[in-house]
Structures are given as C-alpha cells and as structure tokens.
C-alpha cells in the first residue's frame, strides 16, 4: 500500500496536463482573459510538465504512457467526429432550431482576436474544437486505459457538466432544452466511442497491452507481482 501513491502519480499528472485547452477555455469564458494567450501559456506549461514527467519514468513505463497517448489521440479524434455527427443528425432530422456549431465560430474569433468572420477564423475554431476532443481522449486513455465504455461515459458526462455550466450563458442560448438534449446525446456517443476504441486498440497486437493494465487505472501491485 505504501508505494501506491508514487505508482499512480506520474500517469495522473500526464493525464491532467491534457486538460490544458479546456482549462484555457473555462478561464476565457468565466473571466474574459485572452483565450489565445491563456491557451498558449497553459499549453506550453503542459508540454513542459508532461515532458519532464515522462522522461523520468522507467523505459517500460514510459513506453506504456506514450502508447496510451497515441491510442488516446486516435480514440479522441474518432469520438469527437462521432460527437459532431450525432449533433448534426439531431439538428437536421429532428428539426431543431439550435445552431450546434456556433461555438466553433466564437472559438475562432477569440483565438484570432478579431470581430471579422472569415473562413480561416472558422477553421481556427474547428481546430481548437478538435484539439479539445483529442486532448480529452488522451487524458482519459492515459488515466484509465482499458477500463471500457462505462467509465468513458462517466468521463464524457463530467465534461458535459462543465459545458452546460458555462455554455448557455456564454452563447446566450434561449432553446435550452434543445441544447441539453443535443449536448447530452453527443457526449454519450463521445464516451461510448472513446471507451470502446481505447479498450480495443490497447488490447490489439499493434499496441501490445494484452495483459491486465498495471498503470494508473488499476490498484498498484507489489514489486514481485510487477515483475
């Protein structure tokens, strides 16, 4: 029991730094501090912390964390696409008045620090949205690995809680019921795709985690068991 803390801490630290983009967005929405500079500052700090922590890990454990980061990026990207696809489907086929991608335009405007709408500004917002979705996927996968769909759904609903806490006021939403139905459904799909992909990719021959995970997502084992 005595060595459990040190065994868990590096993976959780690496997972936490991938929340930097989301933290920057919260700071911007709640305080009005520049999203561009907050994102750059937190992103740089996160990169430094992750690099230091990962480099100090033993080789085998470092390889495992890097492998989970790669899997998390793939799973997070796919989950983000699924999240967006289901929101588009709900709006289009249910005849909702909600504009589900208005936040992307606002992301772009905030990052570009301009009030002029343009294609490149919108694409900048899309890139930030994808960055968030991928980073959240990496954070989940590094911390929880092959836990599966249900923990990923819980993770997605935690993200949803933060989103519904700040987005309605920020976006000036009037159709709150529509927003909640679209947002909750999207996050449920995000969690399902993320959890399933992370589990199956980490269990594949390519990624090499055939045995039970021994990192941050399971209780620590004794040194003899670890060998």
WOPE-V473330 format. One record per pair of residues at least 12 apart in sequence whose ideal C-beta (glycine too) atoms are under 6 Angstrom apart, sorted by the first residue. I is the first residue (numbers start at 0). J is the second residue. D is the distance in Angstrom with one decimal. If there is no record, write none. Layout:
[[I & J & D] [I & J & D]]
This chain:
[[3 & 219 & 4.2] [6 & 219 & 4.3] [7 & 215 & 5.3] [9 & 52 & 5.2] [9 & 56 & 5.8] [10 & 141 & 5.8] [10 & 214 & 5.2] [10 & 215 & 3.4] [11 & 215 & 5.5] [12 & 52 & 5.2] [13 & 49 & 5.4] [13 & 52 & 5.7] [13 & 64 & 5.8] [13 & 141 & 5.3] [14 & 138 & 4.5] [14 & 141 & 4.3] [14 & 142 & 3.9] [16 & 45 & 3.8] [16 & 48 & 5.1] [16 & 49 & 4.8] [17 & 134 & 4.4] [17 & 137 & 4.6] [17 & 138 & 4.0] [18 & 138 & 5.7] [19 & 41 & 4.1] [19 & 42 & 5.4] [19 & 45 & 4.0] [20 & 130 & 5.3] [20 & 131 & 5.1] [20 & 134 & 5.3] [21 & 131 & 5.8] [22 & 41 & 5.8] [23 & 37 & 4.3] [23 & 38 & 4.1] [23 & 41 & 5.0] [28 & 165 & 4.9] [28 & 169 & 4.9] [34 & 109 & 4.0] [34 & 110 & 5.7] [35 & 110 & 5.1] [35 & 112 & 5.9] [66 & 206 & 5.6] [67 & 140 & 4.9] [67 & 141 & 4.8] [68 & 137 & 5.4] [70 & 140 & 5.5] [70 & 197 & 5.9] [70 & 200 & 4.6] [70 & 201 & 5.5] [70 & 206 & 5.9] [71 & 136 & 4.8] [71 & 137 & 3.6] [71 & 140 & 3.1] [72 & 133 & 5.4] [72 & 137 & 5.6] [74 & 136 & 5.0] [74 & 193 & 5.1] [74 & 196 & 3.8] [74 & 197 & 4.6] [75 & 132 & 5.6] [75 & 133 & 4.1] [75 & 136 & 1.8] [75 & 137 & 5.9] [76 & 133 & 5.2] [77 & 192 & 5.7] [77 & 196 & 5.8] [78 & 136 & 5.8] [78 & 189 & 4.6] [78 & 192 & 4.1] [78 & 193 & 4.0] [79 & 129 & 6.0] [79 & 132 & 2.9] [81 & 188 & 5.1] [81 & 192 & 4.5] [82 & 185 & 4.5] [82 & 188 & 5.8] [82 & 189 & 4.1] [85 & 184 & 5.9] [85 & 185 & 5.4] [85 & 188 & 4.7] [86 & 99 & 4.5] [86 & 181 & 5.2] [86 & 185 & 4.7] [89 & 181 & 5.1] [95 & 177 & 4.8] [96 & 174 & 5.6] [97 & 174 & 5.5] [97 & 177 & 4.4] [97 & 178 & 5.9] [97 & 181 & 5.9] [99 & 181 & 5.9] [103 & 124 & 3.9] [103 & 125 & 5.3] [103 & 128 & 5.4] [104 & 121 & 5.6] [104 & 124 & 5.7] [106 & 124 & 3.5] [106 & 127 & 4.4] [107 & 120 & 3.9] [107 & 121 & 5.3] [107 & 123 & 4.2] [107 & 124 & 3.1] [110 & 123 & 5.3] [111 & 123 & 5.9] [136 & 193 & 5.4] [139 & 154 & 4.9] [140 & 197 & 4.6] [142 & 215 & 5.2] [143 & 216 & 4.5] [144 & 201 & 6.0] [144 & 212 & 4.4] [144 & 216 & 4.3] [145 & 198 & 4.6] [145 & 201 & 4.9] [145 & 212 & 5.4] [146 & 216 & 5.5] [147 & 194 & 5.3] [147 & 198 & 5.0] [148 & 191 & 5.5] [148 & 194 & 3.8] [148 & 195 & 5.5] [151 & 190 & 4.4] [151 & 193 & 4.6] [151 & 194 & 2.8] [152 & 190 & 3.6] [155 & 186 & 4.3] [155 & 189 & 4.8] [155 & 190 & 3.2] [159 & 186 & 4.1]]
